[in-house]
Amino acid sequence: MQANPHRTSVDPAAFELHFQSLFDEGRGLSFPCDAAGRVDMDILSERARSNYFCARTLIGRDYSLPELRPTLRH
């Protein structure tokens, strides 16, 4: 098995890529990612993958450009 060249040693749960709704301030979509903002499609559920592709497609129409931010941990 080959190593994934896009994986990093940073905990992907430490960051998220957030797409803010352009029309509802309280709405948005967030996805776990690495420190460079790369989302590992292999760890997303089918629904999350679908939402991710939808958000990317609707940038500028329904969602803002994604924001890389640290995950809030409790």
CYANA upper distance limits for C-alpha pairs under 8 A (distance plus 0.5 A):
  6 HIS  CA     38 ARG  CA      8.25
  7 ARG  CA     34 ASP  CA      8.31
  8 THR  CA     34 ASP  CA      7.45
 10 VAL  CA     14 ALA  CA      8.16
 10 VAL  CA     34 ASP  CA      6.84
 10 VAL  CA     35 ALA  CA      7.23
 11 ASP  CA     15 PHE  CA      8.40
 11 ASP  CA     34 ASP  CA      7.26
 12 PRO  CA     16 GLU  CA      8.42
 12 PRO  CA     32 PRO  CA      6.51
 12 PRO  CA     33 CYS  CA      5.40
 12 PRO  CA     34 ASP  CA      4.91
 12 PRO  CA     35 ALA  CA      7.81
 13 ALA  CA     32 PRO  CA      6.00
 13 ALA  CA     33 CYS  CA      7.13
 13 ALA  CA     34 ASP  CA      7.95
 13 ALA  CA     71 THR  CA      7.33
 14 ALA  CA     32 PRO  CA      8.18
 14 ALA  CA     33 CYS  CA      8.20
 14 ALA  CA     34 ASP  CA      7.83
 14 ALA  CA     35 ALA  CA      8.37
 14 ALA  CA     70 PRO  CA      6.28
 14 ALA  CA     71 THR  CA      5.66
 15 PHE  CA     32 PRO  CA      6.44
 15 PHE  CA     33 CYS  CA      5.94
 15 PHE  CA     34 ASP  CA      6.42
 15 PHE  CA     35 ALA  CA      6.76
 15 PHE  CA     37 GLY  CA      8.21
 15 PHE  CA     68 LEU  CA      7.44
 15 PHE  CA     69 ARG  CA      6.15
 15 PHE  CA     70 PRO  CA      4.79
 15 PHE  CA     71 THR  CA      5.33
 16 GLU  CA     30 SER  CA      6.53
 16 GLU  CA     31 PHE  CA      5.71
 16 GLU  CA     32 PRO  CA      4.87
 16 GLU  CA     33 CYS  CA      5.60
 16 GLU  CA     34 ASP  CA      8.04
 16 GLU  CA     37 GLY  CA      7.83
 16 GLU  CA     68 LEU  CA      6.39
 16 GLU  CA     69 ARG  CA      6.07
 16 GLU  CA     70 PRO  CA      6.67
 16 GLU  CA     71 THR  CA      6.35
 17 LEU  CA     30 SER  CA      5.94
 17 LEU  CA     31 PHE  CA      5.72
 17 LEU  CA     32 PRO  CA      6.88
 17 LEU  CA     33 CYS  CA      6.73
 17 LEU  CA     37 GLY  CA      6.70
 17 LEU  CA     39 VAL  CA      8.24
 17 LEU  CA     66 PRO  CA      6.46
 17 LEU  CA     67 GLU  CA      6.09
 17 LEU  CA     68 LEU  CA      5.24
 17 LEU  CA     69 ARG  CA      7.04
 18 HIS  CA     28 GLY  CA      7.41
 18 HIS  CA     29 LEU  CA      6.17
 18 HIS  CA     30 SER  CA      4.73
 18 HIS  CA     31 PHE  CA      7.05
 18 HIS  CA     66 PRO  CA      5.68
 18 HIS  CA     67 GLU  CA      5.58
 18 HIS  CA     68 LEU  CA      6.92
 18 HIS  CA     69 ARG  CA      7.90
 19 PHE  CA     28 GLY  CA      5.96
 19 PHE  CA     29 LEU  CA      5.65
 19 PHE  CA     30 SER  CA      6.75
 19 PHE  CA     55 ALA  CA      7.25
 19 PHE  CA     63 TYR  CA      6.28
 19 PHE  CA     64 SER  CA      6.34
 19 PHE  CA     65 LEU  CA      6.87
 19 PHE  CA     66 PRO  CA      5.05
 19 PHE  CA     67 GLU  CA      7.04
 20 GLN  CA     25 GLU  CA      7.76
 20 GLN  CA     27 ARG  CA      6.97
 20 GLN  CA     28 GLY  CA      4.82
 20 GLN  CA     29 LEU  CA      7.08
 20 GLN  CA     63 TYR  CA      5.91
 20 GLN  CA     64 SER  CA      5.92
 20 GLN  CA     65 LEU  CA      8.23
 20 GLN  CA     66 PRO  CA      7.67
 21 SER  CA     25 GLU  CA      6.78
 21 SER  CA     26 GLY  CA      8.23
 21 SER  CA     27 ARG  CA      5.93
 21 SER  CA     28 GLY  CA      5.47
 21 SER  CA     29 LEU  CA      8.44
 21 SER  CA     62 ASP  CA      6.32
 21 SER  CA     63 TYR  CA      5.00
 21 SER  CA     64 SER  CA      6.91
 22 LEU  CA     60 GLY  CA      8.43
 22 LEU  CA     61 ARG  CA      8.01
 22 LEU  CA     62 ASP  CA      5.92
 22 LEU  CA     63 TYR  CA      5.67
 22 LEU  CA     64 SER  CA      6.59
 23 PHE  CA     62 ASP  CA      7.49
 28 GLY  CA     63 TYR  CA      8.11
 29 LEU  CA     51 ASN  CA      8.19
 29 LEU  CA     52 TYR  CA      8.26
 29 LEU  CA     55 ALA  CA      7.98
 31 PHE  CA     39 VAL  CA      7.49
 31 PHE  CA     48 ALA  CA      8.32
 31 PHE  CA     52 TYR  CA      7.92
 32 PRO  CA     39 VAL  CA      6.79
 32 PRO  CA     40 ASP  CA      8.33
 33 CYS  CA     37 GLY  CA      5.87
 33 CYS  CA     38 ARG  CA      5.70
 33 CYS  CA     39 VAL  CA      4.92
 33 CYS  CA     40 ASP  CA      7.14
 34 ASP  CA     38 ARG  CA      5.98
 34 ASP  CA     39 VAL  CA      7.27
 35 ALA  CA     68 LEU  CA      8.49
 37 GLY  CA     68 LEU  CA      6.51
 40 ASP  CA     44 LEU  CA      7.64
 41 MET  CA     49 ARG  CA      7.14
 44 LEU  CA     48 ALA  CA      6.11
 44 LEU  CA     49 ARG  CA      6.32
 45 SER  CA     49 ARG  CA      6.66
 46 GLU  CA     50 SER  CA      6.71
 47 ARG  CA     51 ASN  CA      6.70
 48 ALA  CA     52 TYR  CA      6.54
 49 ARG  CA     53 PHE  CA      6.76
 50 SER  CA     54 CYS  CA      6.61
 51 ASN  CA     55 ALA  CA      6.54
 52 TYR  CA     56 ARG  CA      6.73
 53 PHE  CA     57 THR  CA      6.59
 54 CYS  CA     58 LEU  CA      6.64
 55 ALA  CA     59 ILE  CA      6.78
 55 ALA  CA     62 ASP  CA      8.24
 55 ALA  CA     63 TYR  CA      6.89
 58 LEU  CA     62 ASP  CA      5.87
 58 LEU  CA     63 TYR  CA      6.42
 59 ILE  CA     63 TYR  CA      5.20
 59 ILE  CA     64 SER  CA      5.94
 59 ILE  CA     65 LEU  CA      6.43
 60 GLY  CA     64 SER  CA      6.21
 60 GLY  CA     65 LEU  CA      7.72
